[in-house]
Structure formats: C-alpha cells, structure tokens
Amino acid sequence: MPDDTFDAEWLELREPVDHRSRAEVLLDPLRQHWGDRRWSRILDLGSGTGSNLRYLAPRLPGPQRWTLLDHDPSLLKQAHQSSRSILSTAVRVQPVVGRLETEGLERAAHVDLVTASALLDLVSEAWLRGLVSRCQSVSAGVLLALSYDGRIRWHGPPDPDDEWIQERVNEHQLRDKGTGAALGPRAGEVAADHLRRAGYRCTLVPSPWRLGPDDSALTRRLMEGWVEAVGELDPDDLPRARGWLERRRAGLDREGGDLEVGHVDLLALPPSTPFSRRAAP
Ligand SMILES: C[S@@+](CC[C@H](N)C(=O)[O-])C[C@H]1O[C@@H](n2cnc3c(N)ncnc32)[C@H](O)[C@@H]1O
C-alpha cells in the first residue's frame, strides 16, 4: 500500500462537487478534436475510484479504451466495480496498478488523450516536463481537471485566522507527494506554460468548488484536512488551527457555510499536424 493514500470515502464525498464544478466549456473543443482525429485511447492518471471516467466517458462519442492508472489497488478495484453501468462494448476499461513516475509516463506515449482530475497540484515540475514530452511525441491531447489554485474565499463574516490557514495550506501543498516538490497552487499555470511551449493550444479556465449548506459534510472534512496539514508543517501551530476549526464549525452549525475553493481545468490540444510528421522548415 502506498504511503500517500487517499481514502475512498473522501473521494466519494467530493465526486458530485467535482462533477458540477468542471468547466463544461472545454467539452465542445475536446469532442470536436476527438471526432476529427478518431481518437479512442485514454489514460487517466491517478484515477482513484474512477470519478474522471464517470464524468468524461458519457460525454465523449464513439469507442473508448480507458486505462485507469493508480498506485492504490483498492481504489482501482472500486473504480472497476462502481463504473459498471457505463461499461459497454463502446467503453472498455483496463485498470493498471502503477506509479505516475514509471508506468504513468510510459503509458502516456501510447494513447490519444491523457487526462487526470484532482492530481496536477500533487506532482512536481520535473514529472510534468516528462509528461509533456511524452504527450508531444505522439501528439496526444491533455485534459487536466480540478487542479487547486490556492484560493479559499469565505462568504459571510470572516474569521481572523482564515488568511493564516490559507497561507499554511498553500505552503503544505508544495511538499513532496511522491514525484518531488509539488507544483501546488501554480500547477495549472505551469502546465499551460509547458504545453504552450511544446506547441499546444491551451485553454485554462476556472472550475471552483462553490460550497453551500448542502455540502457541509465535504466542508467539514476539508477543514479537518487543512488543520491536519497545518499540524504536519508545525505541531506548535495546532492549538491555533484547532481554535479556528472550532469557530468555523460553530459557524457551519449556525449558518450552513458558504465558501469557494479555487480550481482550474486545462485543455491542451496538439497542433493539427502531428509533430513527428511535420515538414522541416
Ligand atoms: C486526489 S486523488 C484523485 C483521484 C481521482 N482522480 C478523482 O478525481 O477522484 C489522487 C489520486 O492519485 C493517486 N496517486 C497519488 N500519487 C500517485 C503516484 N505517485 N502514482 C500513482 N498514483 C498516485 C492516489 O492514489 C489518488 O487516487
């Protein structure tokens, strides 16, 4: 079992919010390219329990051959079971237990579209460079959804420690999550920059979580995770972070909570002539 695990309950809690937050404006250009190029092979990196598959497969036309790659075999097993309803002869799914750094990069050079959701902020710039060069070598498209962008905005009365918590969380985001120092909140911008320099046409759009009273279970888990992150940076900060959590929990009980957590979605489409076949200048 890998060290940096994500529990299935957390992934289940965030899935409906993730799906409603995704930037639908990216779907038309993706579908157009998918059809024109007769794409069918998709690699979902860090697939977890298959949320990205459940979002995207029903929105893409024609035959689809998905590879779900994750280092956590128990999440992959759930992905297969919980995605049965969308599986058909048109949509095939192969789960692969593997690491982003090895099997992930290898497989990126054998598909038409590389995708990931809620993953980009966890990876390092070195790993991202490797991914971009694999994708460029085969003119694969890239769709990276729901990368955290560092913004946490509370609506309603502020707490004196909101900003402090946000700063500590964003600092924690930069810690190594397995592929080297993580990109954290800059992930979307940095990826767009690398992909543009590799000749891709990039569209980067906001896909914020807008959390209201109906999402209080997710908000509570999120706040607990933030306090844990503060404690991992410096255990001496825990009492202050717990004080903030108590006050914010009381606010949730009273008013239901209303906050925005910034994310971005990035679609990168390769130039119309595949790189390998481009005429020399
Ligand atoms: C935040 S979760 C996102 C899961 C899923 N994409 C979603 O949207 O619900 C990140 C996923 O990446 C996987 N992961 C993290 N580091 C990894 C690595 N080095 N190699 C393979 N998978 C990794 C985790 O097991 C987890 O399933």
The ligand as an SDF file (V2000), in Angstrom:
LIG
                    3D

 27 29  0  0  0  0  0  0  0  0999 V2000
   -6.8280   13.4430   -5.1010 C   0  0  0  0  0  0  0  0  0  0  0  0
   -6.8770   11.8120   -5.6660 S   0  0  0  0  0  0  0  0  0  0  0  0
   -7.8110   11.9910   -7.1870 C   0  0  0  0  0  0  0  0  0  0  0  0
   -8.4760   10.7370   -7.6240 C   0  0  0  0  0  0  0  0  0  0  0  0
   -9.3870   10.8570   -8.8370 C   0  0  0  0  0  0  0  0  0  0  0  0
   -8.6550   11.2990   -9.9980 N   0  0  0  0  0  0  0  0  0  0  0  0
  -10.5580   11.7640   -8.5640 C   0  0  0  0  0  0  0  0  0  0  0  0
  -10.7210   12.7740   -9.2570 O   0  0  0  0  0  0  0  0  0  0  0  0
  -11.3500   11.4260   -7.6510 O   0  0  0  0  0  0  0  0  0  0  0  0
   -5.2300   11.4850   -6.2820 C   0  0  0  0  0  0  0  0  0  0  0  0
   -5.0360   10.0700   -6.7730 C   0  0  0  0  0  0  0  0  0  0  0  0
   -3.6950    9.9300   -7.2710 O   0  0  0  0  0  0  0  0  0  0  0  0
   -3.1460    8.7130   -6.8130 C   0  0  0  0  0  0  0  0  0  0  0  0
   -1.6800    8.9130   -6.7320 N   0  0  0  0  0  0  0  0  0  0  0  0
   -1.0210    9.8130   -5.9730 C   0  0  0  0  0  0  0  0  0  0  0  0
    0.3130    9.7260   -6.1710 N   0  0  0  0  0  0  0  0  0  0  0  0
    0.4990    8.7110   -7.0680 C   0  0  0  0  0  0  0  0  0  0  0  0
    1.6540    8.1270   -7.6880 C   0  0  0  0  0  0  0  0  0  0  0  0
    2.8770    8.5640   -7.3880 N   0  0  0  0  0  0  0  0  0  0  0  0
    1.4790    7.1210   -8.5710 N   0  0  0  0  0  0  0  0  0  0  0  0
    0.2070    6.6700   -8.8660 C   0  0  0  0  0  0  0  0  0  0  0  0
   -0.9210    7.1850   -8.3170 N   0  0  0  0  0  0  0  0  0  0  0  0
   -0.7830    8.1930   -7.4290 C   0  0  0  0  0  0  0  0  0  0  0  0
   -3.8080    8.4720   -5.4550 C   0  0  0  0  0  0  0  0  0  0  0  0
   -3.8010    7.0940   -5.0960 O   0  0  0  0  0  0  0  0  0  0  0  0
   -5.2000    9.0120   -5.6930 C   0  0  0  0  0  0  0  0  0  0  0  0
   -6.0810    8.0090   -6.1570 O   0  0  0  0  0  0  0  0  0  0  0  0
  1  2  1  0
  2  3  1  0
  2 10  1  0
  3  4  1  0
  4  5  1  0
  5  6  1  0
  5  7  1  0
  7  8  2  0
  7  9  1  0
 10 11  1  0
 11 12  1  0
 11 26  1  0
 12 13  1  0
 13 14  1  0
 13 24  1  0
 14 15  1  0
 14 23  1  0
 15 16  2  0
 16 17  1  0
 17 18  1  0
 17 23  2  0
 18 19  1  0
 18 20  2  0
 20 21  1  0
 21 22  2  0
 22 23  1  0
 24 25  1  0
 24 26  1  0
 26 27  1  0
M  CHG  2   2   1   9  -1
M  END
$$$$
